[in-house]
Amino acid sequence: MFTQPIQNAYDVVIVGARCAGATTAMLLAGLGLRVLVFDKSRLGADTVSTHALMRPAVLLLRRWGLADRLEREGTPRIERTTFVYSDDTGSESVAVDIKPRHGVDALYAPRRTVLDRVLAEAARDAGADVRHGVQMLDLLRFSSGRVSGVVLRDEAGDVREVRAGLVVGADGRRSKVAQLVGASPYVLARHATSCAFGYFQDLPIDGNRWYYRPGTGAGAIPTNHEQTLLFTAVSQDLALGPAEERDNAFVRVIEQSAPDIGARLRAAKQVGKLRFFPGMRGYLRQPWGQGWALVGDAGCMTDPITAHGITNALRDADILARTIGSGGDLSAYQMARDDLSMKFFELSDRVASYDWDIPRVQQYHRMMSQEMSREEEALISMEIASASAA
Ligand SMILES: Cc1cc2nc3c(=O)[nH]c(=O)nc-3n(C[C@H](O)[C@H](O)[C@H](O)COP(=O)(O)OP(=O)(O)OC[C@H]3O[C@@H](n4cnc5c(N)ncnc54)[C@H](O)[C@@H]3O)c2cc1C
C-alpha cells in the first residue's frame, strides 16, 4: 500500500501505538489536530499482557463505537464474573452478573492482537498518521529545554527529525520518553506479581473466573478464537522457579487454586507456549512537563494482578485528550489521573503482597469495586461537562 512520507511537523507526536497511544491519537485527531502516532512493533503484534477489560474501559469503547467492532472481530461477551476464594478450610464462589448500566451490558477480554489493531485503525480513521516499524531514538529540544519533537528511524531505516507542539510518551513501562525527560516516580509500589499465562482450546467457561488462595492467584478468561486464557500469579519473591520448572509450576498452581479448571486442563489443547512476566513494581510518574506528556503505563503502572492497566490507559487517554482539547493546563490531567488511580493502585499493591487471608482479600475486592464505580461515574461526568461546554 502506498503511504505518504512522514511530515516534518505535527501538533502532537505520540510514541507508542497500543492502547494508550492509539487511543490518544484517535481522540486528538478527532478534535482536528495533526497527529503522528508510531510504534516500533508491527500492526497487530502481540505483547506480554493478558487482556481483561473492566467496566470503565468498556464504557469508553462503547462511547467510541469500538465495542461492537470488537464483537464483530469475534471477541466474546462476558456477562458474569465469578470469584472463587479458597483456603485449607474450604472454598466459596461469588458470582457477579454484569448489570446493564450506562450502555455497558457485557465485559470483554480481546486479545491484544485484536484490541491494539482496532484502536490503531480507529486512530487512522479519525485522521491520525499511524505508523508501525518506526522507532523513536531521541527527543528534540529548544534551547530553553522545552521538548520540541522527536528523532526517529522511519520504516525505510532513515533517521529523521520531526517537530511537534507536544510529544506524548505512550511507550509503556520501559518508557524512553519518561527516561529522557527525567520523569521520576513519586509513588512506588512495594510488591510485584510474577505471572504466567497461556491459551487453551476445548476449555469453555462461563465468563471470567478469578481464583484467590492465600499465596496465589489464578484466572480463566474467555477470549478470541474460542480460546480460554489461563493465568497464574504469585509474589515476585516466590516466582515460579527455574525456567524448566515453570510449565509444571503453572499446572500445579492451576490445579491447586482452580481445581475445577485443573481437572479439565489435561483434556484441553494448549495453543502456543506459556508466556511469563517476572514482575515489576508499579509506579506513578510525573506525567507532563514542558512540551511533553506521558499516558498509559509510561506514566502509571498498576500491578497486573488486578487487571486494570488497559482500563487506566484508555481512561487517561480520554482525560489527556479532553485536557488538550479544552486548552487546559496539563496539571488538570495529572490531578484527575492521580485522583482516579491512587486508591486502586494502593489496593492492587496490597493484593500483590499476597499477605492476606480470604476475608481480607474479599474486603480489597469490595473496595476495588467501589473505586471502579467511582471511575465510571467520573468518566460520565467529564463527558457531560464537555458536552455542555461545547
Ligand atoms: C503479565 C501481564 C498481564 C496483564 N494483564 C492485564 C489485564 O488482564 N488487563 C489489563 O487491563 N491490563 C493488564 N496488564 C497491563 C497492560 O498490559 C498495560 O497496562 C498496557 O499494555 C499499557 O498499555 P500502553 O499502551 O500504555 O503500553 P504498551 O502496551 O506497553 O505499549 C507501548 C508501546 O510502545 C512501543 N514503544 C516503546 N518504545 C518505543 C520507541 N522508542 N519507539 C517506538 N515505539 C516504542 C512498544 O513497541 C509498545 O508497542 C497486564 C500486564 C502484564 C505484564
The ligand as an SDF file (V2000), in Angstrom:
LIG
                    3D

 53 58  0  0  0  0  0  0  0  0999 V2000
    1.5070  -10.2170   32.5210 C   0  0  0  0  0  0  0  0  0  0  0  0
    0.6180   -9.0170   32.3720 C   0  0  0  0  0  0  0  0  0  0  0  0
   -0.7480   -9.1890   32.3730 C   0  0  0  0  0  0  0  0  0  0  0  0
   -1.5980   -8.0730   32.2470 C   0  0  0  0  0  0  0  0  0  0  0  0
   -2.9320   -8.2700   32.2190 N   0  0  0  0  0  0  0  0  0  0  0  0
   -3.7730   -7.2060   32.0920 C   0  0  0  0  0  0  0  0  0  0  0  0
   -5.1850   -7.4060   32.0320 C   0  0  0  0  0  0  0  0  0  0  0  0
   -5.7110   -8.5150   32.0710 O   0  0  0  0  0  0  0  0  0  0  0  0
   -5.9610   -6.2920   31.9160 N   0  0  0  0  0  0  0  0  0  0  0  0
   -5.4310   -5.0270   31.8680 C   0  0  0  0  0  0  0  0  0  0  0  0
   -6.1740   -4.0500   31.7980 O   0  0  0  0  0  0  0  0  0  0  0  0
   -4.0990   -4.8320   31.9000 N   0  0  0  0  0  0  0  0  0  0  0  0
   -3.2660   -5.8850   32.0080 C   0  0  0  0  0  0  0  0  0  0  0  0
   -1.9140   -5.6860   32.0270 N   0  0  0  0  0  0  0  0  0  0  0  0
   -1.4030   -4.3070   31.8890 C   0  0  0  0  0  0  0  0  0  0  0  0
   -1.3810   -3.8620   30.4350 C   0  0  0  0  0  0  0  0  0  0  0  0
   -0.6300   -4.7620   29.6610 O   0  0  0  0  0  0  0  0  0  0  0  0
   -0.7440   -2.4780   30.3150 C   0  0  0  0  0  0  0  0  0  0  0  0
   -1.2950   -1.6130   31.2880 O   0  0  0  0  0  0  0  0  0  0  0  0
   -0.9890   -1.8880   28.9270 C   0  0  0  0  0  0  0  0  0  0  0  0
   -0.3510   -2.6640   27.9470 O   0  0  0  0  0  0  0  0  0  0  0  0
   -0.4740   -0.4620   28.8500 C   0  0  0  0  0  0  0  0  0  0  0  0
   -0.6540   -0.0030   27.5330 O   0  0  0  0  0  0  0  0  0  0  0  0
    0.2880    1.1110   26.9230 P   0  0  0  0  0  0  0  0  0  0  0  0
   -0.2940    1.4390   25.5890 O   0  0  0  0  0  0  0  0  0  0  0  0
    0.4800    2.1810   27.9260 O   0  0  0  0  0  0  0  0  0  0  0  0
    1.7220    0.4280   26.7920 O   0  0  0  0  0  0  0  0  0  0  0  0
    2.1810   -0.8600   25.9750 P   0  0  0  0  0  0  0  0  0  0  0  0
    1.0510   -1.7900   25.7370 O   0  0  0  0  0  0  0  0  0  0  0  0
    3.3760   -1.3750   26.7070 O   0  0  0  0  0  0  0  0  0  0  0  0
    2.6360   -0.2750   24.5690 O   0  0  0  0  0  0  0  0  0  0  0  0
    3.7770    0.5240   24.4470 C   0  0  0  0  0  0  0  0  0  0  0  0
    4.2060    0.5170   23.0060 C   0  0  0  0  0  0  0  0  0  0  0  0
    5.2520    1.4750   22.8460 O   0  0  0  0  0  0  0  0  0  0  0  0
    6.1550    0.9870   21.8700 C   0  0  0  0  0  0  0  0  0  0  0  0
    7.4560    1.6290   22.0480 N   0  0  0  0  0  0  0  0  0  0  0  0
    8.2400    1.5910   23.1590 C   0  0  0  0  0  0  0  0  0  0  0  0
    9.3690    2.3170   22.9340 N   0  0  0  0  0  0  0  0  0  0  0  0
    9.2730    2.8180   21.6690 C   0  0  0  0  0  0  0  0  0  0  0  0
   10.1340    3.6300   20.8690 C   0  0  0  0  0  0  0  0  0  0  0  0
   11.3010    4.0790   21.3430 N   0  0  0  0  0  0  0  0  0  0  0  0
    9.7360    3.9260   19.6260 N   0  0  0  0  0  0  0  0  0  0  0  0
    8.5580    3.4700   19.1400 C   0  0  0  0  0  0  0  0  0  0  0  0
    7.7020    2.6980   19.8480 N   0  0  0  0  0  0  0  0  0  0  0  0
    8.0630    2.3790   21.1100 C   0  0  0  0  0  0  0  0  0  0  0  0
    6.2220   -0.5090   22.1390 C   0  0  0  0  0  0  0  0  0  0  0  0
    6.6340   -1.1960   20.9650 O   0  0  0  0  0  0  0  0  0  0  0  0
    4.7710   -0.8290   22.5480 C   0  0  0  0  0  0  0  0  0  0  0  0
    4.0460   -1.3210   21.4650 O   0  0  0  0  0  0  0  0  0  0  0  0
   -1.0400   -6.7720   32.1420 C   0  0  0  0  0  0  0  0  0  0  0  0
    0.3390   -6.6010   32.1420 C   0  0  0  0  0  0  0  0  0  0  0  0
    1.1660   -7.7110   32.2500 C   0  0  0  0  0  0  0  0  0  0  0  0
    2.6510   -7.5090   32.2480 C   0  0  0  0  0  0  0  0  0  0  0  0
  1  2  1  0
  2  3  1  0
  2 52  2  0
  3  4  2  0
  4  5  1  0
  4 50  1  0
  5  6  2  0
  6  7  1  0
  6 13  1  0
  7  8  2  0
  7  9  1  0
  9 10  1  0
 10 11  2  0
 10 12  1  0
 12 13  2  0
 13 14  1  0
 14 15  1  0
 14 50  1  0
 15 16  1  0
 16 17  1  0
 16 18  1  0
 18 19  1  0
 18 20  1  0
 20 21  1  0
 20 22  1  0
 22 23  1  0
 23 24  1  0
 24 25  2  0
 24 26  1  0
 24 27  1  0
 27 28  1  0
 28 29  2  0
 28 30  1  0
 28 31  1  0
 31 32  1  0
 32 33  1  0
 33 34  1  0
 33 48  1  0
 34 35  1  0
 35 36  1  0
 35 46  1  0
 36 37  1  0
 36 45  1  0
 37 38  2  0
 38 39  1  0
 39 40  1  0
 39 45  2  0
 40 41  1  0
 40 42  2  0
 42 43  1  0
 43 44  2  0
 44 45  1  0
 46 47  1  0
 46 48  1  0
 48 49  1  0
 50 51  2  0
 51 52  1  0
 52 53  1  0
M  END
$$$$
